[in-house]
Amino acid sequence: MPRDFLIIGGGVVGMAVAYGLARRGRRVTVLDEHDGSLRASRGNAGLVWVQGKGLGMPRYAELSLQSSEAWPAFAEELTARTGVELEYERRGGVDLCFDAAEAEARQEEYCALYATTPALAAMRWAYLDREALREHLPGLGEAVHGGTFSPWDGQCNPLYLLRALYAACHSLGVDYRPASPVDGVEATASGFTAHTPKGDVAAPRVILAAGLGARRLAPPLGLCGEVHPLRGQILVTERLPQSGRLPSPQIRQTASGGYLIGDVLENAGFDTGVTLETLHQLGRRAVAVYPDLAKARLVRSWGALRVMTPDGSPVYEASRTCPGAYNLSCHSGITLAAFHAEELAEAIDSDCLASLYGDFSGARFDVQATG
Ligand SMILES: Cc1cc2nc3c(=O)[nH]c(=O)nc-3n(C[C@H](O)[C@H](O)[C@H](O)COP(=O)(O)OP(=O)(O)OC[C@H]3O[C@@H](n4cnc5c(N)ncnc54)[C@H](O)[C@@H]3O)c2cc1C
């Protein structure tokens, strides 16, 4: 059956957009790689996080806020369609500060960012000292100086999100093809043809949502391939009784009770491994934050590569040289999933990406791309 869209990449970005397009009645094929491929969507921390997003690009802060507002309905709809609980909650979150200088710098950054545009005036946040934080983070250690609290922040189980997106897409007729790595995409008279070892797949429009795969696939279509890997490592404890502690980028307790400890940024090329040195640091910091974790058993760890653009903000762009080709690269695919499934999918469907989200074009990096 002829398809309207070909999406390359079946991570959380590609699947959220596939879901959004399929809900609008579009026929979509998704081509994805293998289980062993680089997949940020399967190694992330699961935060639906707003505070601090968009430093240097207030529009990105606006989209994060917008997506956080859309998340409750998005999660509810996905669960209703698929029966998959996303373990989503939005009780607020805290980004910790470990000394006075960090606390002061953070507050200055937030004051400047949230005064930038009228839309950001809706953003609520507050700096709380250690004593005040203990109401949200019982048992907080003396090593923590304080932290920024925002009621917009939340968390989910990112693997359940992905599973729900696959199931919802399947029920809407999306043709998801795993183990179909795309060697290249060619512009043709009638649209685009993707070449895979299993054969060619064609559609009038193509969306690259290939994570780090954009480096190779995007430039030939006049799109921006400026993404690089930035490794994170995550350490997980055994399941412990629920503490009621709000999530933070440094540590969060999941719905099943385990603590997920992370928030490191490492330039390690394409190495997805873990290192004892970093895991040791993570463990030490977790105990400094919550001393009662000193005796917690550690059950697993992993490394995963972030999909980073040069300025850390998303790239959403339509090709000027190959009309009908789009590129989506972003580091906040969980947070932005609700936005991707709704407004972003709509903008692509109506071919308004460049006019509505021109600020996010890769042209801002001044490379030979896009528009
Ligand atoms: C450690 C860590 C913690 C994070 N924490 C958070 C967080 O708390 N909250 C948040 O919002 N975000 C977080 N992120 C970021 C988030 O995970 C990413 O923004 C998101 O997963 C990006 O999704 P994606 O679909 O673009 O990329 P990916 O998940 O990498 O998916 C890209 C897909 O494209 C496929 N692909 C690539 N090339 C080809 C090809 N040639 N042919 C076919 N398929 C191809 C790949 O196989 C893959 O399946 C974190 C990331 C990391 C690494």
The ligand as a Tripos MOL2 file, in Angstrom:
@<TRIPOS>MOLECULE
LIG
   53    58     1     0     0
SMALL
NO_CHARGES

@<TRIPOS>ATOM
      1 C1         22.2360    8.8130   29.6550 C.3       1 LIG1
      2 C2         21.1120    9.5920   29.0240 C.ar      1 LIG1
      3 C3         20.1540   10.1700   29.8310 C.ar      1 LIG1
      4 C4         19.1000   10.8790   29.2470 C.ar      1 LIG1
      5 N1         18.1140   11.3730   30.0520 N.ar      1 LIG1
      6 C5         17.0480   11.9880   29.4980 C.ar      1 LIG1
      7 C6         15.9790   12.4150   30.3150 C.ar      1 LIG1
      8 O1         15.9730   12.1910   31.5250 O.2       1 LIG1
      9 N2         14.9340   13.0710   29.7200 N.ar      1 LIG1
     10 C7         14.9160   13.3270   28.3700 C.ar      1 LIG1
     11 O2         13.9730   13.9680   27.8960 O.2       1 LIG1
     12 N3         15.9100   12.8910   27.5730 N.ar      1 LIG1
     13 C8         16.9640   12.2240   28.1080 C.ar      1 LIG1
     14 N4         17.9600   11.7580   27.3040 N.ar      1 LIG1
     15 C9         17.8830   12.0310   25.8760 C.3       1 LIG1
     16 C10        16.9360   11.1090   25.1550 C.3       1 LIG1
     17 O3         17.2140    9.7790   25.4760 O.3       1 LIG1
     18 C11        17.1000   11.3700   23.6500 C.3       1 LIG1
     19 O4         16.7700   12.7040   23.3630 O.3       1 LIG1
     20 C12        16.2180   10.4960   22.8140 C.3       1 LIG1
     21 O5         16.3020    9.1580   23.1830 O.3       1 LIG1
     22 C13        16.6080   10.6570   21.3510 C.3       1 LIG1
     23 O6         15.7680    9.7960   20.6400 O.3       1 LIG1
     24 P1         16.0260    9.5310   19.1110 P.3       1 LIG1
     25 O7         14.8770    8.7170   18.6650 O.co2     1 LIG1
     26 O8         16.3180   10.8030   18.4080 O.co2     1 LIG1
     27 O9         17.4070    8.7340   19.0740 O.3       1 LIG1
     28 P2         17.7140    7.1650   19.2950 P.3       1 LIG1
     29 O10        17.0490    6.6250   20.4930 O.co2     1 LIG1
     30 O11        19.2060    7.0400   19.2440 O.co2     1 LIG1
     31 O12        17.0550    6.5190   18.0690 O.3       1 LIG1
     32 C14        17.5310    6.6690   16.7780 C.3       1 LIG1
     33 C15        17.0960    5.4380   16.0310 C.3       1 LIG1
     34 O13        17.4700    5.5900   14.6700 O.3       1 LIG1
     35 C16        17.9870    4.3600   14.2210 C.3       1 LIG1
     36 N5         18.8640    4.6100   13.0910 N.ar      1 LIG1
     37 C17        20.0110    5.3160   13.0600 C.ar      1 LIG1
     38 N6         20.5660    5.2500   11.8260 N.ar      1 LIG1
     39 C18        19.7190    4.4850   11.0810 C.ar      1 LIG1
     40 C19        19.7530    4.0340    9.7350 C.ar      1 LIG1
     41 N7         20.7580    4.3410    8.9150 N.pl3     1 LIG1
     42 N8         18.7320    3.2650    9.2910 N.ar      1 LIG1
     43 C20        17.6860    2.9170   10.1110 C.ar      1 LIG1
     44 N9         17.6420    3.3250   11.3910 N.ar      1 LIG1
     45 C21        18.6370    4.0900   11.8680 C.ar      1 LIG1
     46 C22        18.7380    3.8140   15.4570 C.3       1 LIG1
     47 O14        18.9290    2.4200   15.3490 O.3       1 LIG1
     48 C23        17.7660    4.1860   16.5580 C.3       1 LIG1
     49 O15        16.7900    3.1760   16.7730 O.3       1 LIG1
     50 C24        19.0240   11.0310   27.8430 C.ar      1 LIG1
     51 C25        19.9930   10.4250   27.0430 C.ar      1 LIG1
     52 C26        21.0090    9.7020   27.6160 C.ar      1 LIG1
     53 C27        22.0120    9.0360   26.7380 C.3       1 LIG1
@<TRIPOS>BOND
     1     1     2 1
     2     2     3 ar
     3     2    52 ar
     4     3     4 ar
     5     4     5 ar
     6     4    50 ar
     7     5     6 ar
     8     6     7 ar
     9     6    13 1
    10     7     8 2
    11     7     9 ar
    12     9    10 ar
    13    10    11 2
    14    10    12 ar
    15    12    13 ar
    16    13    14 ar
    17    14    15 1
    18    14    50 ar
    19    15    16 1
    20    16    17 1
    21    16    18 1
    22    18    19 1
    23    18    20 1
    24    20    21 1
    25    20    22 1
    26    22    23 1
    27    23    24 1
    28    24    25 2
    29    24    26 1
    30    24    27 1
    31    27    28 1
    32    28    29 2
    33    28    30 1
    34    28    31 1
    35    31    32 1
    36    32    33 1
    37    33    34 1
    38    33    48 1
    39    34    35 1
    40    35    36 1
    41    35    46 1
    42    36    37 ar
    43    36    45 ar
    44    37    38 ar
    45    38    39 ar
    46    39    40 ar
    47    39    45 ar
    48    40    41 1
    49    40    42 ar
    50    42    43 ar
    51    43    44 ar
    52    44    45 ar
    53    46    47 1
    54    46    48 1
    55    48    49 1
    56    50    51 ar
    57    51    52 ar
    58    52    53 1
@<TRIPOS>SUBSTRUCTURE
     1 LIG1         1 GROUP 0 **** ****
